[in-house]
Each structure stands twice: as structure tokens, then as C-alpha cells.
Amino acid sequence: MAEFKVVVGDPETGATYQRDVDGQDANRFLGIDIGEEVDGSAVGLSGYSLTLTGGSDNAGRPLRSDISGPNLKQVLLTGGTGYKPKRDGERKRVTVRGREVSEEVVQINAKISSRGDESVEDLFSESADEDTDE
């Protein structure tokens, strides 16, 4: 069974919210690529739509949008996600994960792309109250 930590960014306010997702809600993210939209109800944002912007696996390897599939690849990077060169012209072979979300991914980054009727703060505070009642 898949289990993720989803970090949702709100572009309007600049705030971020974390939510642990497992079970049926986590299965909604499996097979989705970076850049695709997913329904926000999986993380407690009913009526919202989220765009996946990145993520990482259990070893900290990032998901790269220019590599297809969910598997690990060793690529020669000159910069971008997964490697920051210290001087001009520097390159390095780095192991990264493809753009598709799989069960090996532990963190998913997303941003709000379309809004619902209720505010984000209200929806996340309601779901936090429900979590503490259990």
C-alpha cells in the first residue's frame, strides 16, 4: 500500500501545508507524472485542483520531469534539479528518479492550480482537528 507525504504550496499566500496520505487517497497519486493535475480531495482540499511539481524517494533522490517512467536513471547533469555545479562547465553523473510517481516515492510536492469555495486554511485546520480526535 502506498504512503506519501504531500507538501502543498499556495501560490497566492506563499504558505505551504504538509499532509500524510495513505490508503485509497495515496493510490490516486500512483502513475501520475510531474506537471499533471490531480483532485485536491486526496489531501483534504475538496473542490481544489493540484499540480504536481516534484518529489523525492526514500534516499532523497529527486524526481526529474525530463526523465520518463518511475525508475532510477544515471544521467550526466550540468545543473537543475538534483545537481548544482560549483563553477561554469562542471558536470556530474547523478542518480535520479523519473517523472512518474511510484511506491518508492515518499514525498510529493504540489501547488494549488484551481481553487474551491472554502479557504485553504479552513480546510487544513478542519482535517487537522479530525486527525487529533482519533
Sequence and secondary structure as in RCSB ss.txt:
>XXXX:A:sequence
MAEFKVVVGDPETGATYQRDVDGQDANRFLGIDIGEEVDGSAVGLSGYSLTLTGGSDNAGRPLRSDISGPNLKQV
LLTGGTGYKPKRDGERKRVTVRGREVSEEVVQINAKISSRGDESVEDLFSESADEDTDE
>XXXX:A:secstr
  EEEEEEE TTT  EEEEEEETHHHHTTTT BTT EEEGGGGT TT EEEEEEEEETT  BB TTS SSSEEEE
EESSSTT   SSTT  EEEEEE SB  TTEEEEEEEEEE  SS HHHHHHHHHHHHHH 
